[in-house]
Amino acid sequence: MIYLDSNATTRIDPEVVDAMLPFLTEHYANPSSGYKAGRLVKRAVTGARQQVANLLNAEPDEIIFTGCGTESNNAVIQSLWHTPPAGRQVISARSEHSAVIEPLKPWQQDGGRVTWLDVDRHGRIDLAQLESALDDGPTALVTLMWANNETGVLQSIPDIVRLAHDRGVPVHTDAVQACGKLPIDVRQCPVDYLSLSGHKFHAPKGVGALFASRRARLRPWLLGGGQEGGHRSGTENVAGVVALGRAAELMASHLRQGDMARIEALRDRFETGLTRTFPNAEIHAAGAPRLPTTCSVQLPGLDAAGLLILLDQRGVCASAGSACHSAAVHPSHVLEAMGYDAEHAARTLRFSFSRFNTAPEIDQALDHLAAAATIMRREQSRLTS
Ligand code: PLP
């Protein structure tokens, strides 16, 4: 398998597996138990909280473990909804992940106002439009993603924080795709809330975290035994939390060692090969700051769904620019927000890379893509002749 879909999920790092396994075997005590075995497990949870805090330059008491990035996003939005006065606006963007768009729908249905910022051809918001939205009435929250999952494009979070904080408005960022791939320092870029998800940086699925700064308001969303500072009761997913901590530590160390430059070189090698084979290929957000791990590309005249099937047959995993929901293919709302039509989206593929990819894999994937395109073109001309 050549796995080029790391924005969907990442391979679990073997070192992460090693760290978590003892908590699925011998260290199974409840971290809230007062005896020695429980205290050992509690120490592991405390250590993991420190490791995640270190990745962000946060304090450990600003980290709340959650089940996923979706939960972290929902928790912030619902918390702000319940913070009086009611009816205020939230500012977000049309290109956000559904884990932000969907929880904002009830906000709108229940009488709040959601201002959806437009994005340009690269998928970036216009800071002047943000400014005028902020000046257009009391605002409870600005929620904008750090990096887009489909194109990798980055929003300018430091500028967004500055504009919002000048007006006393808190900022949440969905950093699920950015975390572990870019240096994030919540002291230098003082967001109020930040969501992250373990399975996007080599930890398993089913564990995430929410950073909530000490000054941020946050309403508990799971009531019970008072775990996670009372915000998210429930016995901790200890093995998952330990894995998240170790993955955060590893990502911090790989970032320091310049790993992203190596991944970016692989991505660039892929894009160079791609444009050589497909001279009319359009790489989205190529002229904007974007994640070093992502290539979203439109291949004129080639149906992405068909190409993905042919790639799958050759062991290459990638994804399309349109998402399948209950058998109906919807054009990507992200590409739509960027001004592209449904046909363009249907010709878009996303390849996303991680440090487990190698240069020979990139070259093989390019060969497979060229072969798949040849088959598709041959089939298309047979059908039209
Ligand atoms: N936000 C972004 C930008 C994502 O890419 C994803 C997952 O694809 C999520 C949120 C949801 O994260 P999770 O799968 O951990 O719920």
Residues whose N, C-alpha, C, O or C-beta is under 5 A from the ligand:
A	BS01	PLP	N7 A8 C68 G69 T70 H97 A99 A147 N149 D174 V176 Q177 S197
